[in-house]
Amino acid sequence: MTHGEGHDDQTVRQAAPHGGRTTFRGGDRSDREIETLDEFDHVMEGGTLSGFRIQSVDLTERTAALLSTDTSRSVFLGCPMAPEAQAKIQADGALVFPPVPHLPFDPYRGLLYSPDHLFAGLDTGGYETTPDARAYEWFQRTKADGDILASMLRSIHDDAISDALDELLIGARVVGVMGGHAMARDTDAYAGAARLGRELARTGLTVATGGGPGAMEAANLGAYAAPHRDEMLDEALELLAKTPSYSPSVSDWVRGALEVRDRWPGGDASVGIPTWFYGHEPPNAFAGHIAKYFANATREDGLLARCNAGVIFLPGAAGTVQEVFDNATPNYYESRGEPTPMVLVDRTHWTERLPAWPLLQALARERPMETRIALVDSVTEVPEALARLSA
């Protein structure tokens, strides 16, 4: 599928984070969530929906199945269905939360976003017409209006995203790559971050970033390039350098990434965790799985908490500094196990420009995290440092 083709998210199974095999989770009777039409049909082979939670699955063509099966103790979240089917399952005692009309997003969605979904319509109407831009516009319009419905819908959406992210990352070793959004595509720093992402992915780690431009996009690009020949990344960097920044045109910036994906399909799927709170920063198209949030605090905490294989901090500004200490805090108080490794890249940046390293060292003294932090000069030193801290 190319980026210009649409697809129904409800008929696509969630892919494994780094090339692993996909399974029908609905076939596991201990997993009571159904998030695609395929999972619905698979569960129906067992003859009952009793006790299941069905998330955002279009059931308008499954009226006969709903009328003929037990739906007691079930919950239907945002599932379109025929009126007679809804009347029957409510009579069974099921809870039905109907779809919310006129929203540019689905608050009950069961799967993470994909670039194809968020950038749908880019070719015809530009970025401003895409679901990503329209969700940001809705957020800007409603975030301060005091409407409890809008705030409730944001909370439901973000909780659904967290649930989908947890399901995706079951059993995965996740390494976070944090860094500034201003890193341009035509710089050596961007190329270095991309090569780092590629090396991490090739070791079997799942690369997770803040999902935006700059260093985040570079790391997701590198992970995408992991299964390709080495020359592919060099050629992709040359192509991307034609649109070095998302300013002045987000549309051109996104198109550059989609052209790379179209020219070299089949890249590894990494994770991006952006937010509409920073709506002026678009998500990047190289993260195959995008967990986009309305609440930035929820997003930041969730991103760092899921990086169980360590976190790498490339040079950045206020947001990256915040992430350094957001990650250091649970490490400082860790009493149940080993703190996750932290590697800061660029000695000059972290000791002189933004001297977070001395404060981090002061926090680490006489704490378990002391043996889990490192400062290196360049990205080429990161894999060895990460392996040493993890030993």
Secondary structure, DSSP 8 states (H G I E B T S, - for coil): --TT----GGGS----TTS-----GGGSTT--EE-SHHHHHHHHTTTB-TT-EEES---TT-HHHHHHSB-TT-EEES----HHHHHHHHHTT-EEE---TT-SS-TT--S-B-HHHHTTTHHHH-GGGSHHHHHHHHHHHHTTS--HHHHHHHHHHHHHHHHHHHHHTTT--EEEEE--TT--TTSHHHHHHHHHHHHHHHTT-EEEE--SSTHHHHHHHHHHHTTS-HHHHHHHHHHHTTS-SSSS-HHHHHHHHHHHHHHS------EE--BGGGTTS---TT-SEE--BS-HHHHHHHHHHT-TT-EEE-S-SHHHHHHHHHHHHHHHT--SS----EEEE-HHIIIIIS-HHHHHHHHHTTSGGGGGEEEESSGGGHHHHHHHHH-
